[in-house]
Amino acid sequence: MAHFKEELIFYGDDIKIERFYEDTLMLYAPETRPAVPDPVGTIRYAFDHPMGTEPLEKQLNSSSRVLIAFDDPCLPIPLMLRDPRALIIEEVLKRLDNIGVKNENIRLVCANGLHRKWTLKELSVILGKKVTKEMAPQISCHDATREEELIHLGNTDSGMEIEINRAVDQSDITIYVNLNFTSMNGGWKSIMVGLGSWRSIRHHHNPEFWNGKDSVMDPEHHQMHRVLKEMGSVVKEKYNIFQIESVVNNHTWPWPLDRVLGYINSGTRSKSPGSITRAMFKLASLPPHTIKRFVRNSLRSTYGLLAVNAGDIDLIHPETLKMVDEQQNIKLEEPVDIAILGVPNLSPYSAFSILNPILLRSLVLGYLGGLYRNRPFLKKDGLIVAYNPGIEKFDLRHHPAYKDFWDKDLNDHKDPEKCWDDLAESYANNPEYVRKYRDEYAYHGTHGLINWIWSGMALKQLKGVILAGAREPETARKIGFIPSPSFATAISLAKDLAGKDARMAYLAIPPLFAIDIE
């Protein structure tokens, strides 16, 4: 007779209490590291003691032209109540003012790459209301398609085009403000992707670079990061880049949610959820999807600042990654046969928007399934049980090309390599997609294809993905998942498919963590 234990698990916009087999390995994020007691002081110290370069005060004068580039609101997840990038940019502007840099010589550019552009209200989550209000005329979003806003810097030795925002060329210094939420962020990815053109990005965002075995969360081994560093060396030789990277802890939930969910940070709770917790989750599941979506998009995390590093990218990024690893990484002796993932409706690409089926697939197989270093935490031909309703719904303003691919081209392009070869250039040059990307807050035409191929290459390494609690079986099948009506039937099916001796693990995310196979 099977024995079970209970645990909380995310299911779309709901939190459930489900039964797991007694022998399931329960994996939890490391305990929350304490935030720095003085965020502003920490930021100022980093500015006063930059690595490998002089402080701004020794580099600039009153006639200097300054570009301040910053990450878009895709990360962190959820977005923060008090984002350290706002404090950092406030400090940058204060120092520029003390130096005497003219206001009209300062530009702020959101480094959104092929992501959609953002409204000022949305950007205020990153910049803060003060900076957004005072600098509004100088704030813009990067455009990866407008020739007049790009500059071509030549090719790498392997023939990859290097093209970035022309504002870098027009400035005496580019100050890039980053938040390293995962180990795939930061470093040269900030500029080469965030300020890169479609022609440049296509060289490293394609099936050749995503073999489904190496994770982009492992910058030491993934070839995309090596190419970005190679491209970055050309930029570094030509321009003055001053990078500022910040790291936050994993204190995800604001009060009072932290009272219920905070224990997941360490997995120290010794008994099943009580009747009050059960009643609260049941009550929270009753409102309609539109209300829950509003609450989800309004939710703000309380991640605390751990560190700020400033200066030369190649010197500060290794230090940043050390801090990320200390907060996020856990050890596992060997890969497992089955991984269970609770999947909230929170993707980097659904911020202020909707999680569509293609984003669900990339969230499961690309982001959550790729949270490892060295080698995968799931054996080849292993299984994922992903818990999400899997609803076919699209935001036509933000994801129009996603919807067209879903309706018109997906059935004939399920293979990721064929998808890329047949469709990438036509979607990139589609006049309607270009117009909507430039002027109507839509993701670039190829962005949905990139998510499809990234997840597709990972899927090739697995026996399959079972979508537990699938409310639309045909939607699950269309993205290559096996639909199962409930959590219980899904883990039972996984056991049947993987064999009676299969080793099963539950990754209790969020908060986020990555796995090192020892």
LOGUMAR-321519 format. One line per 4 residues: their letters; for each residue z, x, y of C-alpha. Coordinates in Angstrom, 1 decimal, padded with zeros to 4 digits. Layout:
N
A = Z,X,Y | ...;
***
This chain:
518
MAHF = 000.0,000.0,000.0 | -001.0,001.4,003.4 | 001.6,002.1,006.0 | 001.1,001.8,009.7;
KEEL = 002.5,002.8,013.1 | 001.9,001.3,016.5 | 000.7,002.9,019.7 | -000.9,001.9,023.0;
IFYG = -004.6,002.3,023.4 | -007.1,001.5,026.2 | -009.8,-001.1,025.6 | -012.1,-001.5,028.5;
DDIK = -010.1,-003.0,031.3 | -007.2,-003.8,029.0 | -004.4,-001.9,027.3 | -003.7,-002.9,023.7;
IERF = -001.0,-002.2,021.1 | -002.7,-001.4,017.8 | -001.7,-000.3,014.3 | -002.7,003.1,013.1;
YEDT = -002.5,004.5,009.6 | 000.7,006.3,009.1 | -001.0,009.6,008.4 | -003.0,009.5,011.7;
LMLY = -002.5,012.7,013.7 | -001.4,011.6,017.2 | -002.6,013.9,019.9 | -001.1,013.7,023.4;
APET = -001.7,015.5,026.7 | 000.6,018.4,027.6 | 003.7,017.4,029.7 | 003.0,017.1,033.4;
RPAV = 003.5,020.4,035.2 | 005.4,020.0,038.5 | 003.4,019.7,041.6 | 003.8,022.2,044.4;
PDPV = 006.6,021.1,046.8 | 004.6,022.0,049.9 | 000.9,021.1,049.5 | 000.0,022.0,053.1;
GTIR = 001.8,025.4,052.9 | 000.0,026.1,049.6 | -003.3,025.4,051.2 | -002.6,027.6,054.2;
YAFD = -001.5,030.4,052.0 | -004.8,030.3,050.1 | -006.7,030.4,053.5 | -004.6,033.3,054.7;
HPMG = -005.0,035.3,051.4 | -008.5,034.6,050.2 | -009.8,036.6,047.1 | -012.6,039.1,047.7;
TEPL = -013.3,038.2,051.3 | -011.8,038.0,054.8 | -010.0,035.0,056.1 | -012.2,032.6,058.1;
EKQL = -010.7,033.8,061.4 | -012.2,037.3,060.8 | -015.6,036.0,059.7 | -016.3,033.4,062.4;
NSSS = -016.5,033.1,066.2 | -017.1,030.4,068.7 | -020.9,030.4,068.2 | -020.7,030.2,064.4;
RVLI = -022.6,027.4,062.6 | -020.5,026.0,059.7 | -021.4,023.8,056.7 | -018.5,022.2,054.9;
AFDD = -019.7,020.9,051.5 | -017.4,018.8,049.2 | -017.5,017.0,045.9 | -018.4,013.4,045.7;
PCLP = -016.0,010.6,044.6 | -017.0,010.7,040.9 | -013.9,012.6,040.1 | -011.0,012.6,039.5;
IPLM = -010.5,009.5,037.3 | -009.0,007.4,038.7 | -009.5,008.5,042.3 | -006.4,009.8,044.0;
LRDP = -004.0,008.1,046.4 | -003.7,011.3,048.3 | -006.6,013.7,047.6 | -005.9,017.4,048.3;
RALI = -009.5,017.8,049.5 | -008.6,015.7,052.6 | -005.7,018.1,053.4 | -008.0,021.1,052.8;
IEEV = -010.8,019.9,055.0 | -008.3,019.0,057.7 | -007.0,022.6,057.6 | -010.6,023.9,057.7;
LKRL = -011.3,021.8,060.8 | -008.1,022.9,062.4 | -008.9,026.6,061.9 | -012.4,026.1,063.1;
DNIG = -011.1,024.5,066.3 | -008.6,027.4,066.8 | -011.5,029.9,066.4 | -013.4,027.9,069.0;
VKNE = -016.3,026.7,066.8 | -018.1,023.9,068.6 | -017.9,020.5,067.0 | -021.6,020.0,067.1;
NIRL = -022.0,023.2,065.1 | -020.1,021.8,062.1 | -021.7,019.7,059.4 | -020.0,018.0,056.4;
VCAN = -022.2,017.3,053.4 | -021.2,015.5,050.3 | -022.6,017.5,047.3 | -023.7,014.5,045.2;
GLHR = -026.7,016.2,043.4 | -028.5,013.6,041.5 | -025.6,011.2,041.8 | -025.9,008.3,044.3;
KWTL = -025.2,008.7,048.0 | -021.9,007.2,049.3 | -020.8,005.1,052.2 | -018.4,006.5,054.8;
KELS = -015.8,004.1,053.5 | -016.2,005.5,050.0 | -016.2,009.1,051.2 | -012.9,008.4,053.1;
VILG = -011.2,008.5,049.7 | -012.0,012.2,049.5 | -012.0,013.1,053.2 | -009.2,010.9,054.4;
KKVT = -009.5,008.3,057.2 | -008.7,010.8,060.0 | -011.6,013.2,059.2 | -014.0,010.4,058.4;
KEMA = -013.3,008.7,061.7 | -013.4,011.9,063.9 | -016.4,013.6,062.2 | -018.5,010.5,061.2;
PQIS = -021.6,011.6,063.1 | -021.7,014.9,061.3 | -021.1,013.6,057.8 | -024.0,013.1,055.4;
CHDA = -024.9,013.0,051.7 | -027.1,015.6,050.0 | -030.6,014.5,049.1 | -032.2,016.2,046.1;
TREE = -035.7,014.9,046.8 | -036.5,015.4,050.5 | -038.6,018.5,051.0 | -037.6,019.0,054.6;
ELIH = -033.9,019.1,053.6 | -034.3,021.7,050.8 | -035.0,025.4,050.7 | -036.7,027.3,047.8;
LGNT = -035.1,030.6,047.0 | -037.5,031.7,044.2 | -037.1,031.8,040.5 | -034.6,033.4,038.0;
DSGM = -035.9,036.0,035.7 | -036.4,033.3,033.1 | -038.5,031.2,035.5 | -036.0,028.6,036.6;
EIEI = -036.5,027.4,040.2 | -033.7,027.8,042.6 | -033.6,025.2,045.3 | -030.7,024.0,047.4;
NRAV = -029.8,022.1,050.5 | -031.4,023.7,053.6 | -028.1,023.3,055.5 | -026.8,026.4,053.6;
DQSD = -029.7,028.4,055.1 | -029.0,027.0,058.6 | -025.3,027.9,058.6 | -023.5,031.2,059.1;
ITIY = -021.1,030.2,056.3 | -020.9,027.5,053.7 | -017.3,026.4,052.9 | -017.2,024.5,049.7;
VNLN = -014.2,022.3,048.9 | -013.8,021.5,045.2 | -011.3,019.7,043.0 | -011.4,021.1,039.5;
FTSM = -010.5,018.0,037.4 | -012.0,019.4,034.2 | -013.1,022.9,033.1 | -016.8,021.8,033.5;
NGGW = -016.3,021.5,037.3 | -016.2,024.2,040.0 | -017.6,027.7,040.0 | -021.3,027.9,040.7;
KSIM = -021.8,024.3,039.4 | -020.5,023.1,042.8 | -023.4,024.4,044.8 | -026.1,024.7,042.2;
VGLG = -025.8,021.2,041.0 | -024.0,019.4,043.9 | -026.5,020.8,046.5 | -029.4,021.4,044.1;
SWRS = -032.8,019.7,044.0 | -034.3,017.7,041.2 | -036.7,020.6,040.5 | -033.8,023.0,040.1;
IRHH = -031.4,020.8,038.2 | -034.0,019.8,035.6 | -034.0,023.3,034.2 | -030.4,023.1,032.9;
HNPE = -029.9,019.4,032.5 | -032.2,018.8,029.5 | -032.1,018.7,025.7 | -032.7,022.4,025.3;
FWNG = -029.3,023.1,027.0 | -027.4,020.4,025.1 | -027.4,021.1,021.4 | -024.5,018.8,020.7;
KDSV = -022.4,021.6,019.3 | -021.4,023.6,022.5 | -019.4,021.6,025.1 | -020.0,021.8,028.8;
MDPE = -016.2,021.8,029.0 | -016.3,025.3,027.7 | -017.8,027.4,030.5 | -017.3,030.7,028.7;
HHQM = -019.8,029.7,026.0 | -022.0,026.9,027.2 | -025.4,028.2,028.4 | -025.6,025.8,031.3;
HRVL = -022.8,027.6,033.0 | -024.4,031.0,032.4 | -027.6,029.8,034.0 | -025.8,028.4,037.0;
KEMG = -024.0,031.7,037.5 | -027.4,033.5,037.3 | -028.8,031.1,039.9 | -025.7,031.5,042.0;
SVVK = -026.0,035.3,042.1 | -029.3,034.7,044.1 | -027.5,032.4,046.5 | -024.5,034.8,046.8;
EKYN = -026.8,037.7,047.7 | -028.4,035.8,050.5 | -025.7,033.6,052.0 | -022.0,033.7,052.9;
IFQI = -020.2,031.3,050.6 | -016.4,030.6,050.9 | -015.2,028.4,048.0 | -011.9,026.5,048.0;
ESVV = -010.9,025.2,044.6 | -007.9,022.9,043.9 | -006.2,021.9,040.6 | -004.1,018.9,040.0;
NNHT = -001.6,017.9,037.3 | -001.9,015.0,034.9 | 000.6,012.6,036.5 | -002.0,009.7,036.3;
WPWP = -000.1,006.5,037.0 | 001.5,005.2,040.2 | 004.7,003.3,040.1 | 005.4,000.9,038.3;
LDRV = 002.6,001.7,035.8 | 004.2,005.2,035.2 | 007.3,003.5,033.8 | 005.2,002.0,031.0;
LGYI = 002.4,004.6,030.5 | 004.0,007.8,031.6 | 005.4,008.6,028.2 | 001.9,009.2,026.9;
NSGT = 002.0,012.6,028.7 | 004.3,013.9,026.0 | 004.3,011.3,023.2 | 008.1,011.4,023.1;
RSKS = 008.7,007.7,022.7 | 010.4,007.1,019.3 | 010.0,003.4,018.8 | 007.3,000.7,019.0;
PGSI = 006.6,-001.0,022.3 | 009.1,-003.7,023.1 | 008.6,-007.4,023.7 | 008.5,-007.1,027.5;
TRAM = 005.7,-004.4,027.2 | 003.8,-006.6,024.8 | 004.1,-009.6,027.0 | 003.0,-007.6,030.1;
FKLA = -000.2,-006.3,028.4 | -001.0,-009.8,027.1 | -000.6,-011.3,030.6 | -002.7,-008.5,032.2;
SLPP = -005.6,-009.3,029.8 | -005.9,-012.9,030.9 | -007.6,-012.6,034.4 | -011.4,-012.8,034.4;
HTIK = -013.5,-009.6,034.2 | -014.3,-009.7,037.9 | -010.6,-009.6,038.9 | -009.9,-006.8,036.4;
RFVR = -012.8,-004.8,037.7 | -011.6,-005.2,041.2 | -008.1,-004.0,040.2 | -009.6,-001.0,038.3;
NSLR = -011.8,000.1,041.2 | -008.8,-000.2,043.5 | -006.4,001.7,041.3 | -005.4,005.1,042.7;
STYG = -003.8,007.9,040.7 | -000.9,010.1,041.7 | -002.1,013.4,040.4 | -000.1,016.2,042.1;
LLAV = -001.4,019.5,043.5 | -000.8,022.5,041.3 | -002.8,025.3,042.9 | -005.4,026.2,045.6;
NAGD = -007.6,029.3,045.4 | -010.0,030.4,048.1 | -012.6,033.1,048.6 | -015.3,034.6,046.4;
IDLI = -016.5,032.1,043.7 | -016.7,034.7,041.0 | -013.1,035.8,041.6 | -011.3,032.5,042.2;
HPET = -013.0,030.4,039.5 | -011.4,032.2,036.5 | -008.0,031.8,038.2 | -008.7,028.1,038.7;
LKMV = -009.7,027.6,035.0 | -006.5,029.3,033.9 | -004.5,026.6,035.7 | -006.7,023.8,034.4;
DEQQ = -006.3,025.1,030.8 | -002.5,025.4,031.1 | -002.3,021.7,032.2 | -004.9,020.2,030.0;
NIKL = -005.4,022.2,026.7 | -003.7,021.5,023.4 | -004.0,023.4,020.1 | -005.3,022.0,016.8;
EEPV = -005.4,024.0,013.6 | -008.7,022.6,012.3 | -011.2,019.9,013.1 | -010.7,016.4,011.9;
DIAI = -013.0,013.9,010.0 | -012.4,010.9,012.3 | -011.5,010.8,016.0 | -010.1,007.6,017.5;
LGVP = -010.8,007.1,021.2 | -009.5,004.4,023.5 | -012.2,004.0,026.1 | -011.3,002.5,029.5;
NLSP = -014.0,001.3,031.7 | -013.8,004.5,033.8 | -016.7,006.8,033.9 | -017.4,009.4,036.7;
YSAF = -020.6,007.4,037.3 | -019.0,004.0,037.6 | -016.8,004.7,040.6 | -016.8,001.6,042.8;
SILN = -019.2,000.2,040.3 | -019.7,-001.1,036.7 | -019.6,000.7,033.3 | -023.0,-000.1,031.7;
PILL = -023.8,000.6,028.0 | -025.6,003.9,028.7 | -022.5,005.1,030.6 | -020.3,003.9,027.8;
RSLV = -022.3,006.0,025.3 | -022.2,009.1,027.5 | -018.5,008.6,028.1 | -017.7,008.5,024.4;
LGYL = -020.1,011.2,023.2 | -020.4,013.5,026.3 | -017.1,013.4,028.1 | -014.5,012.3,025.6;
GGLY = -016.3,013.7,022.6 | -016.8,017.0,024.4 | -013.2,017.7,025.3 | -013.0,020.9,023.4;
RNRP = -013.4,024.7,023.7 | -014.6,027.2,021.0 | -015.8,024.6,018.5 | -015.8,020.8,018.2;
FLKK = -012.5,019.0,017.2 | -014.6,016.8,015.0 | -016.3,018.1,011.9 | -020.1,018.0,011.6;
DGLI = -021.0,014.5,010.2 | -017.7,013.3,011.3 | -017.0,009.8,012.8 | -015.8,008.5,016.1;
VAYN = -014.0,005.2,016.4 | -014.4,004.1,020.1 | -012.4,001.1,021.3 | -014.3,-000.8,024.0;
PGIE = -015.9,-004.2,024.3 | -019.3,-002.7,025.0 | -020.7,-005.3,027.4 | -024.3,-005.3,028.6;
KFDL = -023.8,-005.4,032.4 | -025.5,-003.2,035.0 | -025.0,-002.7,038.7 | -028.5,-003.1,040.0;
RHHP = -027.7,-001.4,043.3 | -026.3,001.7,041.9 | -028.1,002.0,038.5 | -031.6,000.4,038.9;
AYKD = -033.4,003.0,036.8 | -030.7,002.7,034.1 | -031.5,-001.0,033.8 | -035.3,-000.4,033.6;
FWDK = -034.8,002.2,030.9 | -032.6,-000.2,029.0 | -035.1,-003.1,029.2 | -038.4,-001.3,029.0;
DLND = -038.3,002.2,027.5 | -035.1,002.7,025.4 | -036.4,001.2,022.1 | -039.3,003.6,022.0;
HKDP = -037.3,006.6,023.2 | -034.1,006.7,021.2 | -034.7,010.3,020.3 | -033.3,012.4,023.2;
EKCW = -036.0,015.0,023.1 | -038.9,012.5,023.1 | -037.1,010.6,025.9 | -037.0,013.7,028.1;
DDLA = -040.5,014.9,027.3 | -042.1,011.5,027.9 | -040.1,010.0,030.8 | -038.3,012.7,032.9;
ESYA = -041.1,013.5,035.4 | -042.3,009.9,035.7 | -038.8,008.6,036.4 | -038.2,011.5,038.8;
NNPE = -041.3,010.7,040.8 | -041.2,006.9,040.6 | -041.6,005.9,044.3 | -039.2,002.9,043.9;
YVRK = -036.5,005.0,042.3 | -036.9,007.8,045.0 | -036.7,005.2,047.8 | -033.5,003.6,046.3;
YRDE = -031.9,007.0,045.8 | -032.7,008.1,049.3 | -031.8,004.9,051.2 | -030.0,002.4,049.0;
YAYH = -027.1,004.2,047.2 | -028.8,004.4,043.8 | -028.5,007.2,041.2 | -031.6,009.4,040.9;
GTHG = -034.2,008.0,038.6 | -033.5,010.6,035.9 | -029.8,010.2,035.9 | -029.7,007.6,033.2;
LINW = -032.1,009.6,031.1 | -029.8,012.7,031.4 | -026.8,010.7,030.2 | -028.9,009.3,027.3;
IWSG = -030.1,012.7,026.1 | -026.7,014.4,026.6 | -025.0,011.7,024.4 | -028.0,011.6,022.0;
MALK = -027.8,015.3,021.2 | -024.1,014.9,020.4 | -024.8,011.9,018.2 | -027.1,014.0,016.1;
QLKG = -024.1,016.0,014.9 | -022.2,012.9,013.7 | -022.3,010.5,010.8 | -021.8,007.8,013.4;
VILA = -019.8,006.1,016.1 | -018.0,002.8,015.3 | -017.5,000.6,018.3 | -014.2,-001.2,017.7;
GARE = -013.8,-004.6,019.3 | -017.5,-004.9,020.0 | -018.1,-008.2,021.7 | -021.9,-007.8,021.7;
PETA = -023.0,-006.3,018.3 | -026.6,-006.0,019.5 | -025.6,-004.0,022.5 | -023.6,-001.6,020.3;
RKIG = -026.6,-001.2,018.0 | -028.9,-000.5,020.9 | -026.9,002.5,022.0 | -026.8,003.8,018.4;
FIPS = -023.2,002.6,017.6 | -021.9,000.6,014.6 | -020.3,-002.6,015.8 | -017.0,-003.7,014.4;
PSFA = -015.2,-006.9,015.5 | -011.7,-005.5,015.7 | -009.7,-002.3,015.8 | -008.3,-002.8,012.3;
TAIS = -011.7,-003.4,010.7 | -013.1,-000.3,012.5 | -010.5,002.2,011.3 | -010.8,000.7,007.8;
LAKD = -014.6,001.1,007.9 | -014.1,004.7,009.1 | -011.9,005.4,006.1 | -014.5,003.9,003.8;
LAGK = -017.3,005.9,005.3 | -015.5,009.2,005.6 | -013.7,009.1,002.2 | -010.1,008.5,001.2;
DARM = -009.0,012.1,002.0 | -010.5,012.0,005.5 | -008.2,013.4,008.3 | -007.9,011.1,011.2;
AYLA = -006.7,011.8,014.8 | -006.0,009.6,017.8 | -006.6,011.2,021.2 | -004.3,009.3,023.5;
IPPL = -006.4,009.5,026.7 | -005.7,009.1,029.6 | -004.3,011.4,030.8 | -007.0,013.8,030.1;
FAID = -006.7,016.8,027.8 | -009.0,019.2,025.9 | -008.6,020.7,022.4 | -008.6,024.3,021.4;
IE = -009.3,024.8,017.7 | -007.1,027.8,016.7;
***
